[in-house]
Each structure stands twice: as structure tokens, then as C-alpha cells.
């Protein structure tokens, strides 16, 4: 398991009975997490007076934030030189998955080590954690997401991090249709990163089902890789999907056209209270030998 353990502005302080207690800069949040099936006490009681906001799940689905103390509508945290706007979103989210820092490190290292101009395609790009990371390493990035709100949020993160706007292209579109058009336009990328949801809808109502759609997407993405690709990274939070599935998928697609190294596994975050590890999804990587 790869651990995101280099944060200063974020900490996973404790986890128990389906909840996790975190510090996001100076804001302390209590949020649900289905992976936390162990009992380390009632966190709402354990940290009474030290929680700024709690996300309560509804029995009918969704939920709501209860702000116990004043919480700003948006605040900034940093990972090394990268800046991210944090906000309280529906369904418990904050606009950032801190465990992905381990993948940001990987991408930054590969891009800097390449010693050449690198074009990155970020699909299902969300609020742009990977986009900001790749820009920090000097890459040109095409950021694609079907939600205009998420793309606008990425612009905030890019601007706050101080990176050049002319090195990033923002696209609001269905990712499959975008890749199909890039094939026709004969555009190519040196690196591709994607974080596909389990289910979703594109900008015009297109249906996405990871079990039915991911293999096709990875296959057509292989057609837009440059002659010297650097890496191909897939992240997933889909319950029940094994890291080996992503390894097999990359073996049957990218590695058939480009010889490289494939790795897969889990990503996680250390819990400060007891040094347990919270698993936070899986990854599959193809990378060049360079």
C-alpha cells in the first residue's frame, strides 16, 4: 500500500465506527467513511469542543453539514507548493482527496525527470489535484470533466497555486466523446491520468458504468498516446474492484503497444491516533522505463 504521509496542512487524526476525524488546515471535520468498521470510541464525544463541523448522513440518502463553529465557505490548504480550495460539499465531500498526494508525487517526479516537454490529459479531472500537480512540474495539461462547477473550481486551484493559465486547457465534456474527437483530430498526449466514477452522466446525459465503460475508454486512450508516452494512471474508488483488475486492463491495452512497467495496489492515509492505516482506493500505473 502506498501512503500519503507527507502532508502538513491535512491530518487524519482518528477513525472509529464509520467516521473519521480530520484536520484541514485549521478546520476540524467529522465525516462518514464506510471503510471504518472498527470501534475506537464515539468520536463526537471523544473530541467534543474540538470539532468545527459534522456531516450527518440521512437514512433516505445524502445528508447535511452541521457547522458547530464558524466555518468559512472556502479556505485554502497546501501540499508542498500546491494550493487547494476546500469547501463543504453535498454528500460529505470537500473537493479534495488527500490520499492522491502519493500519485501527485509520482507524476511530478516522472515529468521532471523526463527532461522534455510533456502533454498530460486529465480525465474525470474533478477539482484538478492532478492538474495542479502536473502544472507544477512544468507540463501542459488538458483538464476534462463533465461538470462546469468542478472545472471552475480547478481554475481557482490553478490560480491560487500561481501556475500559468496558458499551460492548461479546460474542457467541459463527456470524456469518452472528447477522446473520440481527439483521435479524429490526431492529437496526442505523453501522459494520461483518469479517476473514473463507478457510475455517472456526461455533459449531455451520457451514461457511464465503470464495469462496462472503462475497458473501452482505456483502449481508445491508447490511440492518443504519443510515440514516447511517460505514464498512464488509473485511480478508482469503486467498491469491490481489485487493483489487479486495473493491472490486467493496462496489460491488455497500453502495454501491448508500449513496453513499460505496470504496478498496482491500494492507497491509504496513516491515522495519527493509533498508527492504523485507512485504505482510500486503488491505483493502476503503466510507466515508461525512462
N, C-alpha and C positions, 0 to 999 in steps of 0.2 A: 504494500500500500504506500502511495506517495502522500506525504504530509505537508500541508500548508502551514508551516511553523515559523515563518519569518515576518509575521505581522507585528506592527506596533500599535496601530490605531484600531485593531479589532482583536477581541479575545472571546473564545468560548469558555465561559467561566465555570459552568456546571450544567448537568443534564440529568433528568430524572422523570420517570412516569409520563413519558410522551411530551416533555417540554425541555427547552434549552434556554439558558440564561446567558446573555451575551453583552459585551461592551462594544458599541460602535462609536468610536471617538469618546465623547463624554456622555453619551446616551446609553442607558442600560435597558435592554428589552428582554421580555419573556415571551417566547414564541413556541408553538407546537412543532414537534418533529416526530414522525411515526417510527423512526429508527430507534428512538429511545424507549426501550421496553423494560429497562432495569429500574430499580427503586433506590434512589438516593435521597429520599425525603421530599416533602412538599416544598417546591421551590418558591412558591408565592409567600409561604410563611417563613421559610429559611432566610429569604432576602427582603423581608418586609421593610419598607422605608428606603430600599436601595434599588427599586425598580421604577423606571420612568414611564413605561408603557407595557401593557399586556395585550396580546392578541387572543381573543376568545373565539373558539370555533362554535358554529351553530350546528344544532342537530339536523337542521334542514339543508346543510351545505354552506360553504363560505364562512363568514364570521365578521368580527369587527375589532377595531383597536380601542382599548380603554387607556386614555392618557391620564396617568396618576399625577404626574407633574408636567410642567410646561415642556412640550416637545416642539421644536421648530418644524415648519412644513418641509424644510430641506436643510441638510447640513453636509459638510464635506469631510471625508476621511481620506487618508493617503496610504498607498502601498509603495514604499520606496519613493520614486519621483512621480508616481501615477496618482491622479486625483479623481475621486468619485463622489457624485451627489447621492446621498442616501435619503429616501423618502418612505413613509409608511404607505404601503400599497394594499389593495384588497388581497384576500387570501394569503395573509401573513408575510408577504414578501417585502423587501427593502430596496430592490433594484440592483442588488449585487450578490454574487455567490462567492464568498471569501475563499472557499476551498480551491477555486480556479486559479488562485495565485501560483500554484505549483505548475500549471500549464502556461501561465504568463511567463514564468521564469524560463521554461523550455523554449518558447517561441522567441523570446528576446535573445537568448543565447544562440540559437540557430541562425537568426537573421544577422546578428552582429558578426558571427564567425564566418558567414558566407563571403563577406568582402566584396559584394556586388549588389546592384540594385535589385530589390525583391518586391514583387507584387503579391499581395495577400488578398484572398477572398474570404470574408467572414459571413457565413450563412446562419440564419436564425440568430442574428447578431445581438438581439436584446438591447441592453443599455451600453454595450460596447466595451466590456472589460478587455476582451482580446484585441479589439480595435485600438484602444489606447496603448496597450502593451506593445503591439507591433509598430505603431507610430513612434513610440519611444525608442525603438531600436533602429529607426530610420526607414522603415518600409513604407510603400504606398499601399493603402488599404481601400478595398471596396466593401462597404458595410451594407448588408441586405437584411431587412426584416419587414414583415407584412404589416407591422403596427407603426403608424406615423408617430405616435406618442413615444414609443421606445427609441425611434431614430432621433427624435428631437432631444431626448434625454442623453443619448450618446453624444450629440453635439455639445451639450453642456459639459460632459466629462472631458471631451477633447479640448474645449476652450479653457476649462479650468486647469488642465494639465499643461497648457501652453504649447500645444503642437500645431504645426502648420495646417491650415484648412485646405491648402491646395494639394496636400498629400492624401486626402481622404475623400472618397466619393460615397454619398449617402443614397441608398435606393430603397424606396418603399414598394415592395413587390412580393409576390409568391416566389419562393426560392427555386422551385423546380422550373417554372416558366422563365425565370431570369437566366438560369443556367442553359436552358434550351436555346434562348436567344444568343447567349454568349458563344455557343457552339456555332450558330449560323454566322455570327459576326467575326468568328475566328479570333476571338480574344483569348488570351492565355494568362495563367497565374502560376507563380512559383510555389505558392503555399495555399492550402485551403484548410479552414477550420470551421466546424459546424457543431451546433448544440441543439439537435432536433428534439422537439417535444414528443410526448407519447401520442398525443392527438392535437389537432389544431385546424384552423381555417386560414387560407391565404387572403390576400388583399381583396379578392373578388369572390370569396366564398369557397375557394378550392379546399378539398378535404385532404388532410394529412393524417396518415396512420403509420406509425414508425415500423410496425411489423410488415406492412405491405409496401411502404414507400421508400424506406431507407436504402435498400439494395439498389433500386433503380437510380436514386439520386447520386449515390457514390459512384455508380458505374458511369453516368453521364459526366460527373465532375472529373473523372479520369481523362475525358476527352479535352478538357480545357486546361490541363496541366501543361506547363512549359516543357521544353526539351530537357531542362535541368531542374526538376522540382526539388524543393527543400524539405517540406513536410506536409503531411495530411493528418489532421487531428479530428477525432470524433469524440464528443462528450455526450453522456447520457445519464438521465435521472429516472429512466423508465424502470419501474419495479419488475423484478424477475429477469431482466436482461443481463446475461453474463458478460463479463469482459471478453471472454473467449469468443463470443459471437462477433464482437467488433474486430477481433484479431482475424477470425476466419473471413469476415467480409473484406477487410483490407487485403488479405492474402489472395482472394479470388478476383480482386479488381485492380487496385493500384499496383500491387506487387507483380502482377502479370505483365505490366507494361514497363515498370521501372524497378530495378533491383534496389533494395534498401533494407532497413532494419525495422521490424514490426515489434511493438510491445503493447501490453495491455494490463489493466489492473484497476484497483479502486483508488479513489482519492479520499482523504479524510482530514479532520482537524483535531488536534490534541485538546483534551478537556483539562483546564488548569486545576480544578478541584481535586482530581484523583488520578490524573495521567491516563485515563482511558482514552480511546480514540472513537470519535463519531464518524462513521462512514457516510460519505456525501456524494455518491455516484461513482460512475466508472468512466474509463477512457480507453481509446484505441489509437495508437500512433503508428504511422509509417514515417520514416525519416531517411534522408539520403545518407550516404557514407561520409559526406564532407563535413 
